[in-house]
Amino acid sequence: MKIFFLSIILITSIFASDATIEVIKKVDSLPSLAVEDASISYDDTFKVKFFKTIVADLNVLSLFNVDRHRRTTNFNKNEVVVENKDMNYVLRYKLFEDDNGALNVQTKLISNDKDVLLKNYKIKSKNVYMFISHAIAYDINEFMGAPSVEWMKRKVIFSRIVKPRKSEIIIADYTLSYQHVIIKGGFNIFPKWANKNQTKFYYTSLNRKKPTLRYVDIRTGVIKSLLSSDGMLVCSDVSDDSSKLLLTMAPKGQPDIYLYNVKSRRYKRITKFSGIDVNAQFMNDNTIVFVSNRLGYPNIFSKNIGTNDVEQMVYYGKSNAACSARGEYVVYKARETSSAFSSNTFNLHLISTKTDFIRRLTATGINEFPRFSRDGDAILFIKNYQAQSSLGIIRLNHNKNYLFPLKYGRIQSMDW
């Protein structure tokens, strides 16, 4: 039994238009930005680490041509360093440690020799410095009037395969700079955030006779087993209000989609096909998209809950799997090659429910398990290429993508 997933890259459109239409943006048209380090605490290793993180975040904003040279200065100096005098913007920051050991960061955004944005940040430990970096980038994005990048401050949860039948569930930032192992021991997979605040999550445990769906409250440390099923049991999506789950279960051998009510802890079967129905995602409260082999090969379908009507969503390709939906858009994974003697290529494609356009979004490797940000502006996905597992992020409104490699192990699945 195969469960297929999806991912995406490098293609979309201007804000508020059809994201399946490619728009090429010239890098030279973006304003230039340099970063100046005015830190007075911490060693050079940490200073360089912070500098690289803020440069990466500013690049992901996709609003600037970011200069990668680290130059140092005094925070209160009136002029920017001479090498940056022709830059449209200069971000200057000062790292310092207070008497309680907290990391403090003062920042100023300079344009035409004027301070146009001043902000101060503080966090208890320097070990989570990356979240200050993400917050700085977020605030600059807000200042520039660009569409929200709230997703930049959200945490990623993923399952990492470390050995055969051994995995860890990890909470991280989107760049994988921060990683905290929250579940270890045994084989635990398919983590899924249970609420918008990211204080709770679900995952599938394969450590008992039957696959078991478990629930974790991060704040209290409480772990509960919710239900078990023969064959398979995966929570593939959670409704926006956290009240309903979409599950894939196979109590009688064939996997189908089930709707689970969190409050009553009851579920009902919503697909009844003799083959394979898996990986359902909410499009809205009453409509789901899912993967099925009802055409004799994996493809993407939609269904209104409570009816028997099923609609084919994709007419391109013969092996389409793993989907994610947000608003009118669906992204899915398709096998592009069919080789028995070498690795196959799995690319991501984007479609709209309102047009006939379809766009291939990736080009190399195995790209899978895409997840839209809540605002639909970005997509997080897993890329496996040349024995390297990475998280990728695609800026749909900016025609750009970025990869953040995992140091060891392989990412099995993730949620954003």
N, C-alpha and C positions, 0 to 999 in steps of 0.2 A: 504494500500500500504506500503510495507516494503522496506526500503533501507538498504542493507547489507554492512558491512565493514569487515576489516581484520587486522591481526597482527601476530607477529612471535617471536621466542625465541631460543636461546641456541644451534644453530646447524649450521654448515657450514664447510668450508674447508680452506686449506692453500691458500695463495694469488695466484691468477691467475690459480686456478684449479676449478673444479666443486663444486659450493657452495651447491649443494644438497647432497653431500657426507659428512657424519659426520666425524670430526676429533677430537679426544680427546687429549687435551693438559694438561700435568701434571703441577699443580701449582708450584711444587717444582723446576721446570726447569726454572722459571722466575727469573731474578735478583732481589735482595732485594733493597728497597728504604725507607729511613726514612725522615721525615720532621722536621726541626728545626725552631722555631719561635724566631726571634731576633727583634721584634717590639719595637719601642720606643714611639709610640703614641697610643691613643684610650684605651678604657676600656677593662677589661677582657672578657666581654660578646661578644664584637665585635671581639676581637682577636680569641676567641674560634670558633666563627661562621666562620671566614675566614679560620681557620685551617681545620675545618670539610669540607668546600667546596673544598679546594685544594686537600685534601685527596680523596674526592669523585671523582674529575676530574681525578686524577692520577690513581685511580682504573678503571675508565671507559676506560682509554687508553689501559688497559689490557696488558701492557708491563712489569709490576713489581709486586712483592709481596710487597704491601705497608704497612708499620708499622703504626698502628693507634694511637700510643702514642705521645702526644704532649710534646715536650721537648724544653725548652727555653735556649738561649745562647746569646752571643755577636756576632754581624754580622761579625766583623773583626777578631774574634778569629781564630787562625791557625788550631786548632784541632777540630774535631767534638766531640760532647758530648760522654762520655765514653760508654754509652749504645748503641751508633750507630757505634762503631769502626769496627764492623764486617760487616757492610752494604756495598753492592756493590756501592750504590749511596746514597748521602744525599742532599736533597734540603733545602737550608737555605734561609729564606726571612726576610726582615725588612719592616714593615708597618710604615709610618710616614706621618704626615699632614704638608703641607707647609703653607706659610703665606696667601695663597689665599683659604685655606680650602680644597685643592685638596688632594686626596688619592694618595700617592706615594708608590711604592713597588720596593725594590731592591732585586734581587734574584741571587743566585749562585748555580750551580749544582756541587757537589764535588764527585770525585771518586779517590780512592787511595791517599787521602790527597792533591789532586790537584783540582783547580777550572777549570772545563772543559766547563762551559757555564755561562756567565754573562749577565744579562738582567735587564733593568729598565723599569718600567711601571708607567703610570700616568692617573688618571681619575678624572673628576671634583668633583664628589660626592661619598662618601663612600657607599651611598645607592645602587649603581650599582657595588659593589665590585666583584660580581660573574663573571662579564665579564673579569676582570683582571685575576681571577683564571683560566677561560677557556683559556685565551691567554697564560698564563704560561704553562699550560698542552699542548697546541698546539705546542708551541716552543720546549718543551722537546721532544715531539713526532717527530718533524722535526729533532732535533739533533740526535735522535736515529735511524734515517733513516727509520722509519716505514711509511706505506701508510698514506696518508694525512687524517687528522681529521678536515678538514675545516668546516664540519657540526657542530662541537663543538661550533663554534663562531656564528652560525646562530641563528636566533630567531624563536620561535614557536608561531603560532597564533592558538587560539582555542576558541570554544564556550562553555561556562559553563552554565548549567541549574541550576538556583538558586531557582526557584519556578515553579509551573505549568504554562506554556506559558510565562515564563519570563527567559531571558538569558542575558549573558554578553559576549562580544567578547574581548579577552585578548591577549596581546602580552607578551611573557615570554621567559626566557632562557630554555634550554632543561631540566634543573633540577627543574624547577618551583620555584627556589629561588627568581627570579625577576618576578613580575607580574604587568602589567599596563593595566587597563581597558580602552579600547579605544572606545567601543560602548556599551551603556547601555540604558535600557528602551525598553520595548516591547520584541518581540521574534525574535531574529536574529541568524541565524545558518549557518553552512557550510562555514566558512571563507576559502579563498584560496589566497595565495600570487600571485600577478599579475606580478611580475618581480623578477629577480635574486637578485637584490639589496634590496629587501624586504622593499621598500618605498611605495608600493601600494598594495591593496588587494581587492578582491571581497567577497561578502557574500549575502546570501538570507534573505530578510526581509519578515516576515509573518505578517506585521502590517497593510496591506491594504486588499482590496477585493481579489486581486490576489497575489500569490507569486511574488516577485520582485527581480531581480538581481541588486545589488548596487555596486558601485565602490568608493573606498576611496583612496585619496592621503594623506598619513600621513604627509608629509612635509608642505603642504598648508592647510590641513584640509578640502579640497573640497570633498563633497560627491555627487555622481551623480546616478540617477536611469537609468539603461541601457535598460531593457525590462521587461515585465511581461508576465505571462502565466497562464492559468487555470490549475488546478490540482497540478502541481509541477514545480519547476524551481531550478536547482542546477548546479553550476559550479563544475565539478568533476576533471578537469585538465586544465593546461595551458601549451602551447607548450614552448619549451626551449627558443625560441626567443620572447616569450610573444605576438606573433601576432595572435594566434588562441586559442579559448577556446573549450572544450568539455562540452556540456550542456546536462542535462536530463530535458526534458520538456514533458508535457502531455496536449497539447492544445485541444485534442479531446478525452481525457479520458485515453488513454493508453500511458504510458511513452516510449519515444524513445530517441535516441542519436542524437544530433544536433551539427554541427560544426559552430562556430561563428567567424567571421572575425572582429578583434578589430578595424581595421582602417575604414572599410566600415560600420561597425555595422549591417551587414547582416548575416543571418544564413541559413543553409540548413540542411535538415533531412538526416541522413546517415544510419539509420536503419529503416526498414519498416516491423515490425513484429506485429501481432495482439495481442501479449501478452505484457510482460514486458521486456524492455531493459534499464538498468541503469548503473551508476557508471563507465563510460568509462575512460580509461587511455591511454595516448600516449605510444606506444612502440617505434615508430620513427615517422617521418613526415607523413608517409602514412599508418601506421598500428596502430590499437587500440585494446585493450582488454576491455571486458565489462562483466557485469552480465546479464543473460537472463534466462527466464523460458521456453524457446522454446522446452525443453525436458520434460516439465511437472513438473520440479523442478528447483530451482536456480542452475546455473552452469556458468563456465567461458568460454568465447568464444573470438576469435580474428577475425578481419575483416580488409581487405585492403580498405581504403577510395576510393570511386569511383567505387567499384565493388559490386556485389551482393553475393560474396562468403563469407561464415561464417564457421569458423573452431572451433570445440570443443577442448578446451585446457586441460580439466581435466576429467579423467575417474574414479576417486576414490571418493566415497561419493555420497549422494543423496540430500544434501542441502549445496551447496557451494556458497559463496557470498562474496562481497567486495574484490576488488583486487587492487594491485599496481604493476607497471611494471618498470623495469630498465634494459636496455640492453636485454640480453637473459633470464632474470629471472622474474618470476611472483610469487607473494605471495598472498594467498587468505585465507579466513576464512571458516571453515567447522563446521557444527554442529556434535558433537561427541555423544551426547545423545539425547533421545527423551522421556522426562518425563513430564507427565501432573501434577505431584504433587510436583516437586522440580525444582530448577534452572538447566538449561541445561549447558553443557560445550561446548564452541566454541573455537576450536583450530586453529592455523595458520599452513599453509603448504607452502612449497617452491618447485617450479618446474623450470626446465630449458627447453627452447624451442629446445635445441640441444640434450637432452638425455631423457630417459624414467624414470629417477629417480624422486622420490617424497619423501619429508621429512616432517614429522610432527614436528612443532617447539615449540609448547606450550603444557602444560599438565593440567592446572586447570583454572577455572574461565571463564570469557567471555573476549576473546582477539580479538580485532577488530581494524579497521581503520589504517592499517599499511601504512607507507610512507617511501620509500627508500630515503637515502641521495643521493645527486646528483652524487656522485662517486660510489654509490652502496655498499659502505663498511658497512653501518649501516642501521638499520630500526627503526623508531620510531613508537610506537603503543599505543593504549589505552587498559588498563586492568581494568576490573571491577570484584572485588572479595571480598566477605564478606562485602558488603556495602561500599567498598572503591574504589574510582576512582583514577587511577594512569597513568602517562606516563611511558612507558617502552622503553628501548633502547637495541637493540641487536647488538653486534659486530660480524658480520658475519665471519670475518677472525680469530676470537679468541674464538669462541664457548662460549660466555658469554652473559648474559643479566642483566640489572639493572632496578629497579623500583623507581620512584619518585612520592610519593603520593600527591594528591590534598587535601588541608586542609578542604575545604567544597565545596558542590555542586557536580555536575557530568559532566564530559567532554562529550559533544555531538559529536564533530568532531574537527579535527585539521589539520594543514598543517605545513610543515617544510621548 
